[in-house]
Each structure stands twice: as C-alpha cells, then as structure tokens.
Amino acid sequence: MDGCRHRYKYRLALVHEDRCVLRYDNERGKGDHKHIDDIETPVTFVDLATLFADFHRDIETWRRAHGHTDDSR
C-alpha cells in the first residue's frame, strides 16, 4: 500500500448530523492519517488494537468538546 508500512486498508468514521467529523484512513498516496473536522494530521500505525483505541479516544474527545457527554450516543 502506497505510503503505508503495513498490509491493512481502513477507513473509520464518526458521522454527526450527516457530516463526517472524524475519520481515520490510509488513502492511497497519503499513508496513515486522520481528519478531525477540517484538519488532517498524520498518525503512526502501531497495530490494529492501538488504531481502534486511538480512534475511540478521539471520538470521546470530540464528543466532550461538542457537548455530547451522555450515553445515548
């Protein structure tokens, strides 16, 4: 995979009110990165468990920052 040092292809997304507000992916040519709102930053892929843990941490951070603190998800 171009830009990646692993064999996985992924796209993880949090969509709120029909808008993607958080996405982790490894788009061809860009490698591993994340989008939070309109900001794109690289991520370091360690393994799948770490990827999922980081994604869920960012979901909780986004939810708290936007006033979504209940468990009704």
C-alpha atoms as a printed R data frame, in Angstrom:
   type eleno elety resid chain resno       x      y      z
1  ATOM     1    CA   MET     A     1   0.000  0.000  0.000
2  ATOM     2    CA   ASP     A     2   1.451  3.371 -1.022
3  ATOM     3    CA   GLY     A     3   2.618  5.345  1.993
4  ATOM     4    CA   CYS     A     4   1.941  2.522  4.497
5  ATOM     5    CA   ARG     A     5   4.280  0.010  6.070
6  ATOM     6    CA   HIS     A     6   1.528 -2.490  6.802
7  ATOM     7    CA   ARG     A     7  -0.938 -4.552  4.778
8  ATOM     8    CA   TYR     A     8  -4.192 -3.075  6.112
9  ATOM     9    CA   LYS     A     9  -6.622 -0.800  4.283
10 ATOM    10    CA   TYR     A    10  -9.008  1.013  6.600
11 ATOM    11    CA   ARG     A    11 -11.462  3.886  6.991
12 ATOM    12    CA   LEU     A    12 -13.040  4.581 10.372
13 ATOM    13    CA   ALA     A    13 -15.520  7.440 10.632
14 ATOM    14    CA   LEU     A    14 -17.672  9.312 13.112
15 ATOM    15    CA   VAL     A    15 -20.620 10.953 11.372
16 ATOM    16    CA   HIS     A    16 -22.693 13.560 13.194
17 ATOM    17    CA   GLU     A    17 -25.785 15.108 11.617
18 ATOM    18    CA   ASP     A    18 -24.884 13.705  8.173
19 ATOM    19    CA   ARG     A    19 -21.366 15.168  8.313
20 ATOM    20    CA   CYS     A    20 -18.114 13.261  8.780
21 ATOM    21    CA   VAL     A    21 -16.482 14.957 11.766
22 ATOM    22    CA   LEU     A    22 -13.741 12.414 12.483
23 ATOM    23    CA   ARG     A    23 -12.080  9.960 10.125
24 ATOM    24    CA   TYR     A    24  -9.032  7.718 10.297
25 ATOM    25    CA   ASP     A    25  -7.891  6.291  6.968
26 ATOM    26    CA   ASN     A    26  -4.931  5.407  4.834
27 ATOM    27    CA   GLU     A    27  -5.822  6.838  1.476
28 ATOM    28    CA   ARG     A    28  -3.540  5.751 -1.325
29 ATOM    29    CA   GLY     A    29  -0.503  8.013 -1.589
30 ATOM    30    CA   LYS     A    30  -1.120  9.693  1.777
31 ATOM    31    CA   GLY     A    31  -0.451  6.896  4.218
32 ATOM    32    CA   ASP     A    32  -1.988  6.696  7.684
33 ATOM    33    CA   HIS     A    33  -3.727  9.901  8.781
34 ATOM    34    CA   LYS     A    34  -6.796 11.309 10.497
35 ATOM    35    CA   HIS     A    35  -9.231 14.122  9.848
36 ATOM    36    CA   ILE     A    36 -10.798 15.957 12.770
37 ATOM    37    CA   ASP     A    37 -13.341 18.379 11.392
38 ATOM    38    CA   ASP     A    38 -11.352 20.087  8.605
39 ATOM    39    CA   ILE     A    39  -7.848 19.358  9.957
40 ATOM    40    CA   GLU     A    40  -5.787 16.455  8.571
41 ATOM    41    CA   THR     A    41  -2.817 15.092 10.525
42 ATOM    42    CA   PRO     A    42  -0.627 12.001 10.131
43 ATOM    43    CA   VAL     A    43  -0.953  9.079 12.538
44 ATOM    44    CA   THR     A    44   1.577  6.395 13.348
45 ATOM    45    CA   PHE     A    45   0.183  2.914 12.771
46 ATOM    46    CA   VAL     A    46   1.383  0.549 15.512
47 ATOM    47    CA   ASP     A    47  -1.197 -2.234 15.273
48 ATOM    48    CA   LEU     A    48  -4.962 -2.630 14.895
49 ATOM    49    CA   ALA     A    49  -5.662 -2.565 18.630
50 ATOM    50    CA   THR     A    50  -3.825  0.747 19.000
51 ATOM    51    CA   LEU     A    51  -5.573  2.172 15.924
52 ATOM    52    CA   PHE     A    52  -9.013  1.336 17.376
53 ATOM    53    CA   ALA     A    53  -8.061  2.645 20.832
54 ATOM    54    CA   ASP     A    54  -6.797  5.935 19.366
55 ATOM    55    CA   PHE     A    55  -9.934  6.291 17.235
56 ATOM    56    CA   HIS     A    56 -12.228  5.704 20.222
57 ATOM    57    CA   ARG     A    57 -10.202  8.151 22.332
58 ATOM    58    CA   ASP     A    58 -10.657 10.803 19.623
59 ATOM    59    CA   ILE     A    59 -14.400 10.046 19.477
60 ATOM    60    CA   GLU     A    60 -14.707 10.691 23.209
61 ATOM    61    CA   THR     A    61 -12.603 13.855 22.937
62 ATOM    62    CA   TRP     A    62 -14.789 15.132 20.083
63 ATOM    63    CA   ARG     A    63 -17.996 14.268 21.945
64 ATOM    64    CA   ARG     A    64 -16.893 16.111 25.096
65 ATOM    65    CA   ALA     A    65 -15.742 19.146 23.078
66 ATOM    66    CA   HIS     A    66 -19.139 19.330 21.374
67 ATOM    67    CA   GLY     A    67 -21.307 18.786 24.460
68 ATOM    68    CA   HIS     A    68 -22.231 15.158 23.817
69 ATOM    69    CA   THR     A    69 -21.483 13.692 27.220
70 ATOM    70    CA   ASP     A    70 -24.476 11.421 27.762
71 ATOM    71    CA   ASP     A    71 -24.516  7.712 26.969
72 ATOM    72    CA   SER     A    72 -27.359  7.897 24.444
73 ATOM    73    CA   ARG     A    73 -24.896  8.034 21.519
